């Protein structure tokens, strides 16, 4: 091509690139701004499309789920029962009993309370009364329970304390516990990240740029998840919502920090901010996508969970990670392209190509350069001692009681429902108001009742009967008993598709270990009766089935996640040995985090135990997210190894990535620690395990164990790739 033709062509090409550099970032920023503007108003509205009802998340095949589906047919109502407990300072007087009865009769005046309120029942010791008050399923549970409690306390006579407990009371506690997710949790997480970024970068603008990237990613993720939940495609709970918020903020910030680090490196060797952004994008794309892909792969393994609370977290959190990656690879580069060096004000990176050339990619000063020199001298001693210390920390795992906790202990701090349950147990059978429901064929009613009555854990048995004034009739060894004045015939049980519904009042609190043992025993005993096809449900059975499903999920999913992540690492690092060692170090870190957490939970916080899902969630986040830092490190180590050999490459990778990975670890630990502001036991325990585990992985595993092990092994760590067979300099 002649010069007169090529010169205009080159000019046109320069104009086209210049136009793209200005226009494309603006379009991307506007697109993110519009999407975030649509998602932002949905904060505070997640409760409209979420549910905290445990039975919603049980497998369809669980007995408790099947029974729950039938209750509405027997009772012609899907109301949630609340138990009002009235406790006197002494034995209740006739006037006090009358005032309590009148207060209960007026309970339906409270908005959201169903009209089918039971009469107040007196305890055997005469010091307490209880009433069953149904709350409409479409009412605002928290507001209704609060209003009901206020109304009953105003109407109660002097000397009488009123509690609202039962399923509605405990559910209201959970609603109140999750109330701070949209405001408090997000505010604390963002403030923690802002403080860390300001301290690390000593810049005012860059933290705003990074946090804007994270917040926009969260808004768009919430927009997507909210509409999918509204359409019934996904299930949302307060727990899932909190994890989504923290995960997106933490992951998007981590990915952004990796990109910013690469961008800053390039600004030292070029004045062209566009070229710096493009080089940073090329260098960041693979580790960001690999890290995000690893997290997504681990999360999607949760789809195999029996519990829907676990299986639905997989796609919800994966959607969040997708938008975290997209924001870090599109929105952040666009913002940096507009601001250039000004993004780092007042500490703008210097243009110093001579210094960079003299360093040859290896920082000569700084903590990480010094640490690299220490590891060079004693690599084997360092990784052996580090491994021994981590192994010692895993001993505490045996102290972790992750077999489930009572419903009354799910909320940390004061709980009216918990206090009410204690008062209920002091004056009535512990399981009052939360019976075990048993569905049996009509012809087997008495056989099933006899099995229930023979159990030491059952106080009494009744059968649902629509023509009974109270909606049920007592069942004894002599059959169904009459209710009402002498001579009144025994009511007929309500029959649905040939089945009847028995209600067994347990002697122990419905959420106690003793009640769970009773339900398990009843299921076994009922199965031994020939021809008796019984289903056992209720609050206690729901907890039993939930714990069993959680344990099944934990045993199935943890090994699967390990295999999936290992395969991804093998593809990324083109090696077999390196991924195996990285997985082993990450699992070791997880074991130490879990062991130390168990000792802290038992010895310092004195928690009553842990949900079986706590180790599973801790594993998913620590392994999937913890492996991110190894990915950030080892992809850079491999890149440097191709130029300088494995041992030099390992030290260069450590020195170059040390600052950014440590910053990312601090950010992720801080965001997960923010979960502890929500007074829900599960989230507080998860916050501690993940935050401590991330710090352990950041400052010990990734800073000492992995670099020292890589240096000691040398090129063999890349086996069986060609890199493992390259001739390198002898070990220094």
Buried (B, 14 or more C-beta within 10 A) or exposed (E): EEEEEEEEEEEEEEEEEEEEBEEBBEEBBEBBBEBBEBBBEBBEEBBEBBBBBBBBBBBEEBBBBBBBEBBEBBBEBEBBBBBBBBBBEEEBEEEBBEBBBEBBBBBBEBEBBBEBBBEBBBBEEBBBBBBBBBBBBEBBBBBBBBBBBEBBBEBBBEEBBBBBBBBBBBBBBBBBBBBBBBEEBBEBBBEBBBEBBBEBBEBEBBBBBBBBBBBBBBBBBBBBBBBBBBEEEBBBBBBBBBBBBBBBBBBBBBBBBBBBBBBBBBBBBEEBBBBBBBBBBEBBBEBBBBBBBBBBBBBBBBBEBBBBBBBBBBBBBBBBBBBBBBBBBBBBBBBBBBBBBBBBEEEBBEBEEEEBEEBEBBBEEEEBBEBBEEBBEEBEEBBBBBBEEBEEBBBBBEBBEBBBBBBBBBBBEEBBBBBBBBBBBBBBBBBBBBBBBBBBBBEBBBBBBBBBBEBEBBBBBBBBBBEBEBBBBBBBEEEBEBBEEEEEEBBBBBBBEEBBBBBBBBBBBBBBBBBBBBBBBBBEBBEEBEEBEBBBBBBBBBBBBBBBBBBBBBEBBBEBBBEBBBEBBBEBBBBBBBBBBBBBBBBBBBBBBBBBBBBBBBEEBEBBBBBBBBBBBBBBBBBBBBBBBBBBBBBBBBBBBEEBBBBBBBBBBBBBBBBBBBBBBBBBBBBBBBBBBBBBBBBBBBBBBBBBBBBBBBBBBBBBBBBBBBBBBBBBBBBEBEBBEEEBEEEE
